[in-house]
Amino acid sequence: MAALPSAGSSARVTGLRVRAVHLEVKQALETASGSFSTWPVVLLDVQTDAGVTGHAFLGCFLPMVLKPMVSILNDLSPLVAGESLSPTAIDRKLRARMRLIGVHGFLASAIAMVEIAAWDALGKATGQPVVRLLGGAPKSYPMYKTVVAMDPGKAAELARQAIDAGYGGLKLKLGAPTLRADMALITSVRKAAGDDFPLMGDFNQVLSVPEAAERISVIDGEGLVWLEEPVAARNYAGCAQLARTALTPIQIGENWLSLEDAADSLAAQASDYVMPDLVKIGGASAWLKAATLAEAQGVPVSAHSFPETCSHLMPATGNGHWLEHVGMADAVFRQPIRPTDGRYQCSEAPGFGMEWDEDTIGRFLVS
């Protein structure tokens, strides 16, 4: 990993602008833990005296999360106003200020969003894409589409649409009440996608270790690229047991909440692949550090959501694997990202290349 810049441009932060939107979606996100029929999103702008604004966003799953996230981010604004536009320095200041209460939960997500938006602003202030700031160069990676329906027929329809749109793989939401239902979903999408098309599966942590072992022993014959979070994410011993016995690679990492979590998981050999979540792990710098820990052990690293941002981070590592695109928040972007021939490469636009669609934001604005 390239050394992270410790100083920004001559620009300074003038404050934070925080907005919440509650988006309508064409297809609910269905998981083994429940269905999400709308998509609440927090939007953050880091404003600067250089005339540029850095963006970050977070899908919150539940509308009840919007209010506390907006409140925390607004309260962080005076703490960063006047600071030099240095993402790492801003992040360190905020974490040091919160040392007595600890950086957890919504507060951790808010601080990560500030750091991410500061990187975007720094790229814009210096006229460079973030990938260049990190010493990398744009590089394409295979990108899969998460199929958000668990009904086999609907999932097959969404799979065909994703393939027509140029995605290079599909991830299915598994963990239905029965193995038969999981197999029906896999079979339906496999028929729609073809025998050789890359498929992944995500259990979203709903199984016990014995249940996971039983299901995986059958699903192993389907040739999936990986099986994600079959059991509780922090059950590293259970994940490691499954990784040792399963023929299909095990994938975890989206629920790492710190670099300590990443180190513990890797030390336990809890999975074959890892996929840190950009916000949960602590922001862009923390994501890169986690990727470096994985690289040292030869473990491939994928992005959990946030392809707009992670496509700039992965070229700074030597073990980048897949980009994920769910697309639930696509409506807030002026130009949502799209794959080409199954792959995606970040642009050379300054920052992360994200620009808000203000018309859509205005229609769905909550606060």
Summary of the structure (lengths in Angstrom):
residues: 367
radius of gyration: 19.9
end to end distance: 38.5
largest distance: 59.8
contacts: 1317
relative contact order: 0.15
helix: 41%
strand: 22%
